């Protein structure tokens, strides 16, 4: 039974997730916070996901949306469609192959209700395999502390905006929706914009479980993510006075990650060029990686 009468809108963008979508939805229905609406946006699925979602429509808590013509428009467009229909004071975005931990909605609502200056609260994610078995790995360390400094988030996107976070709907109304031209990296872009505009907080507990499986991100998807990262960085620099040393180090990260991807694709010439650029932009970190003093995750 919830003591605070503030609705929570949980938005689940779904594309070809017939194997996992029921688990995601059920984790929302099992929350011990009563005033929840679940908005599932089918993004043109062709594997039976839509049929599963259609059967859920009899549940009064669930609203099924889809794009005109049931076309695939990408995760950003799907989330934005969900945001346009959301009526909650607070918003949670959940990937369709992940699921929420028990009681997390009530705990996050309680925190935001008691800390009115805070626009976002988040927790850590626990990794599971395709069958939901623990992989004994969390997205954040036990020593993680939130500084609230956007510079730290620019350098390393440590926050899990889908799943692990609850955001006031007023924050989304203030800063706008997800960039629909981004087919990757949109979570980092949105998290940066939120950090730039409001106070944030971290609760040191598992907020959601995220699946690591073969369908998560392909090599091509990774390359697209890191290339979009350059545009995200450029947009961030135009919006907010990020420190120049942080911008330089973020560029080094992007070139290094891109080098790893194209090396795997046997594009050795471009990989070496990217490695060299990363080294010149952040020589100290590069030396630590080469010496084995810092692991590349």
FENKAVEN-V332074 format. One record per backbone hydrogen bond with DSSP energy under -1.0 kcal/mol. NH is the residue of the N-H (numbers start at 0). CO is the residue of the C=O. If there is no record, write none. Layout:
BEGIN
[[NH | CO] [NH | CO]]
END
This chain:
BEGIN
[[5 | 3] [7 | 34] [8 | 89] [9 | 36] [10 | 91] [11 | 38] [13 | 40] [20 | 16] [23 | 19] [24 | 20] [25 | 21] [26 | 22] [28 | 24] [29 | 25] [30 | 27] [35 | 33] [36 | 7] [37 | 60] [38 | 9] [39 | 62] [40 | 11] [41 | 64] [42 | 13] [51 | 47] [52 | 48] [53 | 49] [54 | 50] [56 | 53] [58 | 55] [61 | 58] [62 | 37] [64 | 39] [69 | 66] [77 | 73] [78 | 74] [79 | 75] [80 | 76] [81 | 77] [82 | 78] [83 | 79] [88 | 6] [89 | 6] [90 | 166] [91 | 8] [93 | 10] [97 | 94] [98 | 208] [100 | 206] [103 | 100] [106 | 102] [107 | 103] [108 | 104] [109 | 105] [110 | 106] [111 | 107] [112 | 108] [113 | 109] [114 | 110] [117 | 114] [118 | 198] [119 | 198] [120 | 165] [121 | 200] [122 | 163] [123 | 204] [125 | 207] [126 | 136] [127 | 209] [128 | 132] [131 | 128] [134 | 126] [138 | 124] [143 | 140] [151 | 148] [152 | 148] [153 | 149] [154 | 150] [155 | 151] [157 | 155] [160 | 158] [162 | 92] [165 | 120] [166 | 90] [167 | 118] [168 | 88] [170 | 167] [171 | 167] [172 | 168] [173 | 169] [174 | 170] [175 | 171] [181 | 178] [188 | 184] [189 | 185] [190 | 186] [191 | 187] [192 | 188] [193 | 189] [194 | 190] [195 | 191] [196 | 193] [197 | 193] [200 | 119] [202 | 121] [204 | 202] [206 | 123] [207 | 123] [208 | 98] [209 | 125] [211 | 127] [215 | 212] [221 | 217] [222 | 218] [223 | 219] [224 | 220] [225 | 221] [226 | 222] [227 | 223] [228 | 224] [231 | 227] [232 | 228] [233 | 229] [234 | 230] [235 | 231] [236 | 232] [237 | 233] [238 | 234] [239 | 235] [241 | 239] [246 | 242] [247 | 243] [248 | 244] [249 | 245] [250 | 246] [251 | 247] [252 | 248] [253 | 249] [254 | 250] [255 | 251] [256 | 252] [257 | 253] [258 | 254] [259 | 255] [260 | 256] [261 | 257] [262 | 258] [263 | 259] [264 | 260] [265 | 262] [266 | 261] [267 | 265] [270 | 266] [271 | 267] [272 | 268] [273 | 269] [274 | 270] [275 | 271] [276 | 272] [277 | 273] [278 | 274] [279 | 275] [280 | 276] [281 | 277] [285 | 281] [286 | 282] [287 | 283] [288 | 284] [289 | 285] [290 | 286] [291 | 288] [292 | 287] [293 | 287]]
END
